[in-house]
């Protein structure tokens, strides 16, 4: 049997990024953290961590981390079911940035009233959030992938509808030049939404003249200010005046799915139910 304390220490190192930060979070010395990880690796006969900054799980470490998060969920659910006062149940979820800045905020507001849950969010592109499930970093994810990660179940949520937009002043300044020649705003190096749309419209990716702005409000502000064109969701467009839909008859629908581990966990189910309610209210259905 794996030492639960050592497994929790492994999770702390992964979540905090370094042995020192994990030691602070666990209120122990870095030496104690190192000894626990070493003992766990000796017990499993596997290297579990890549000692880098941040620390990363090996393939064997992923297996142990998944076990650890499942154990933590079940332990807290059992304590709650027995009516014993204990810590709230941590539920780690991966969410794409556009959802996090729009419809998923309703999920956060609802769960803020649930004293039995501590919600932790990992932000990533919707095409990559499922990887966090595979790596054992989270127990659920909002993802564009309908293919279930091993050990997970999938529930369709609906679609986010995007339009290619730009500030009115930007549209006037650049006139009738092809979309592939116009400055563009992208979220980060994983954001392929603009390039894919531009290829569909022109046969070419978006221009090399691009702004990388990995923050939702800053991304929107840059488009509104005229830095470049981008795809914004209908939720985001509604927040701003002066935006022009460059191709009003060519919306882009990005289907989203909820993937979660196959665990009989009341806390995880309450999170899922909140996600389903918010998705039904705010995403395109059917």
N, C-alpha and C positions, 0 to 999 in steps of 0.2 A: 504494500500500500504506500502511496505517495504521502509525504508529510504535508498536511494542509497548510501549515505555516510557511513552508518552503515554497509551495505553489503560489500562495498569496504574495510572497516576496518576488517571485518571478513576474507576476502580473504588475506589481508596483514598478519594477525596473522598466518594463515595456511601456507602461502608461506614463511614467515620469521621464523616461529617456536615458537616465544615467543611474549608476549605483549610488552616487551621492544624493541625488534628488529622491531616489527611492528610500534611502535611509532617513532623510528628513520627514518624508511622508509617513513612514512607519515608526518614527521616533526611536530608531536604533542607530548603531554606528555603521558606517560603510563596511567595516570589517565583518560585522554580523551579516550584512546583506551578502557579501562575497562568500562567506562560509556556507550560508543557506543554499545559495545557487550551486556552489561546488558540491555540496552534499546531495542535492537533487540530481545533478548530472551524474554523480557516482551511482546513485540509486537506479537511475534509468539506463545508465551505460551509454548516454548520448550527450553530445554538446547541444545545449538548448538555446544559447544566446551567442550572437555575434557581438563581441566586445567593441562596439563602435559608438560614435555619438551622432544620433541617438542609437541606443542598443536595439538590435533587431533579433527577432526570433528565427531560429533555424526551422527546418521542416519538422524536426522532432519537437522543438519548442512550441510550434503551433498546436500540436496535439495536446501537449500539457496545458497550454494556455486555454484552449477550448474547454478542457476538463475543469480547469480552475474557475472559469467564469460560470460554467454550469453549476458547479458545486456552490459557488457564492450565492447564485440565484436561489437554488433549492434550499440552502441553509436559512436564508432570510425568510423565504416563504414558509418554511417549517416553523420558525420562531413566531412569525405573525399568526400562523394557524393555531398555534398553541396558546395564543393570547399573552405571550411573554414579551415584556418590554424589551425592545432591541433596536438596533440601528435600522434606518430605512434601507430598502433594497436598492442597490445600484443597478441601473439599466443603461448600458452603453449602446448608442445607436449611431450609425453613419448616415448622414443626410447630405444631399447635394446643396450647393450654395444658394441657387435660385429658390428651391423649396424652403430653405431655412429662412430666407429673407421675405417670404410671402406666406403661403398657406400653412406651412409647418408651425408658424408662430401661434396659431390657434391650438395646436397640440401642446406647446410649451405652456400657454396660459391655462389650459385645462389641468395639466399635470402639476402645475404650481400649487393647486389646491389639494393635492394628494400627499399627505404627510408620510405615507409609507414608501414613497419612491424618490430616489435621487437620480435625476436624469443627467446623463453625460452624452454630449454630442461630438462626433468626429465629422468634420466637414471635408468633403471631397467631391470630385466630379461624379455625376450620376452614372457614368460608364465605368467608374472605378470603385464605387462604394462596396460592391459585392466582394472585392478583394479583401476589405477589412473583415468581412465575415470569414473568409477562408483562412485568414491569418489569426483568427481568434481574438481580434482587437475589440470586436463588438458582438452583441447578441442579436442584433437586427439591423436592417438597412433599408433606406429608400434608394432604389436602384432602377436603372433602365433595363436591366437584364431579366428576362422572364424565365431563364434557365436556373433552377434551384441549385444553390451551393450544396454540396454534400452535407446531409444532416439537417437541411432547412426546408421549410415550406414557403410557398409563394402565393401572394394575393395581389391581383391587379388593383391599382389605385385610381387609374384614370390618366389623363394626359395634361401636360402643361403646353399651352399654345403660345408660340412665339411669332413675332413679326420683325422683319428687318426694318430698323428705324434709324433716323438721324435727326439732329436739330434742324429746324427750318433754315437757319443761317448757313449750316453746313451744306444742305441740299442746294441752296442758291449759289454758294461759292464754287461748288464742284460741277454744277450744271449737268450735262448729259454724258459725262465720262463713264466708261464701263465700271461696274461695281468692283471688279478685280483690280482697278487702279486707284481706288479710294482708300484713304487712311481708315483703319479699322481698330476697334477696341475688343480685346479678348481678355478672358479672366486669367488664365495661366496657360502653361505649355500643354496641359491636358485638354483644354477647351477647343474642341474641333467643330463646334456648332457653326461658327461663322465661315470657316473654310468649306465645310460640307455644303452649306447653303450657296456659297459663291460658286462652287464647282457645278452645282445643279443649275444655276442661272447662266453661267458664262463659260463653263468648261475649264475654268482656272481657279486655283485657291485664292483666298484673299491676299491683298497686297502685303509686301514685306514691311511697309510703313504701318506698324501696329503698336498699340499701347497695351502692355501687360499689367492689368490692375486686379489683383486677386482679393478684392474686397467689394461686396455687393453694393453698398451705398456709393463708394468711390467710383465703381464701374458705371453706375447709372449717372452720377454727376458728370462724368467725363463725356458721356454720350449727349446729355442735355446741354453741356457747354460747347459742343461742337468739335470735340477732339477726333471723332470718327463715327462710322456707322457700326451697328451691332444688332444682334438679335436680343430683344427684350421680351419677357413674358407679358401677357395681357395685364397681369396684376401690377407689374412694374410700370408699364406704359400708362396705366390709369393714374399713377401718382404724379405725373408730370404733364405740363402744358408745353406746347411748342414743338412737339415731336412729329415728324412726318413718316408715315408708313411708305417705304420705298416701293414695295410690291404688295399692295393691300390684298390682292387676290391669291397670294402665295404664302399662307401661314405655314408654320412648321409645328407639328404636334409631336411632342416627346412623351411616349408612354412611360409611366412610372409603376413600379411594383414594390410591394413590401415583402421582404424576406426576413424570416426569423428562425431561430433554432427550434427544432421539434422538442420543446420542453413543456411539461405541464406546470407552468409557472403563473400563478395569479397576477403577480406584478408585471410580468412581460405581457400578459394578455390585456391588462388595463392600458398599457402603453399602446398596444396594437389597436384596441378599440377606439382610443382617442385619435389615432392616426386615421382609421377608417372613417370616423365621423367628419374629420376635417377634410379629408379627400373627397368624400361625397358632396360636401358643401361647396368646395372651391375648385375642384379639378373638372376638366371636360370628361363626361362619362359617355361611353359608347362610341 
